[in-house]
Amino acid sequence: MSDEFKVEIVNPEKSFLIKDDVSEVVVPAFEGEMGILKDHISIISFLKPGIIKILSKSGDENYYVEDGIVEFKNNNLSILTSTIFNLSDMDKSKQQDLLKQAEEEANKTDINDQSKYLADQKVEVLKTLN
Amino acid sequence: MASLDDLKKRIASVKSTQKITKAMKMVAAAKLRRAQESAEKGRPYSEKMNNVILNLSNGISDKENAPKLLSGTGQEKTYLCVVMTSDRGLCGGFNSNIIKKAKSYFAKILDEGKELKIITVGSKGNDQLKRVYGDKILENISFKESKNANYFDADKVGKMVIEKFEAGEFDVCTIFYNQFKNVITQIPQSQQIIPLNNEGEENSSEESYEFEPDEDEILSNLLPKNISTQIFKAMLENSASEQGSRMSAMDNATRNAGEMVDKLTIEYNRSRQAAITKELIEIISGAESL
């Protein structure tokens, strides 16, 4: 029996990625990283800034996301996100840009705790990439 | 009867107008293909988003304390209407259709004695509405600089709507846009986005979800995003409709110009012939009298 399932990543502009030979996906869920395997219980959760790891036969892929929602149901994983980058396409300058933006946001004083937390997360994740 | 010279000038001018409308049609057709593509590509996102919200709102345990974006403020006194039009003209009935739809809705609201507030997206809608409803327009947003509809712009509108909602400025929000059916048909649509209207759509699957964190928290995070998504969807549909509408309008204009050129050419030829005949008669009768 195969232990593969389907993953679909969509952003507002287009269907970003569809893969149906995925064995495991690790998503940065709001309350900590979450690994999803086949026959996981149906779940809805949302994402914080972090790295999505997709493990499949045809190779592993890593994506950087800033926000999003994951829905897993009947061995279909849908990830809705507005900001997503493939790490292998992302060069150093792009990373630096994002990092700078995130740092600026994190240093603002007039934001509420939640956005502050998210901005800090962004900075942290981006720093580990460099 | 117009002189030969006048006719000639008219023909030349109609022909050059025809050239312009023809070029505009071509441009619209090329843009339409792109806009249609991105409208189609954008659909999965909003559909998925709707699904998730549907599942969530069905699973929500405490309906009384549901987020206000979902259940409304409990009263329906102030209505906010977001009217989405284009920034450019020459696209047939595109803008007028939306405005007509919106105006009849406005009239209904005002008849019921409720308060009306308007946000216009796109300058053409603002131009048409500000004469009658000028004092009701809170804001006019236009995205002249952005070539294609993008999510960033939609998010800006969405955030503004939510801000106003949280400040208690309105109770119900409706967006107006044209839905793209095909090149010749665009259907003006009104869609209520706050409170969310999910009537008639029952969830088919009985399966229950696990939520992490709990439903309420996800919902309150998701609903603002959904507003932006719906607005983005409307923008995509709108831009496809605009190009479609412009294409058929320009096609018609080109055809009409062609017909006009034909008519004018016949008239030109006829009066040329008449002038020749007249001259011949003069010559012949002059020769006969000798």
Interface residues (C-beta under 8 A of the other chain):
Chain A: E8 V10 N11 P12 E13 K14 S15 A29 F30 E31 M34 I41 S42 I43 I44 S45 F46 I69 E71 K73 S78 L80 S82
Chain B: S38 K41 G42 P44 Y45 S46 K48 M49 N51 V52 N55 L56 N150 Y151 A154 D155 S205 E207 S208 Y209 E210 F211 E212 P213 I218 N221 L222 K225 T229 F232
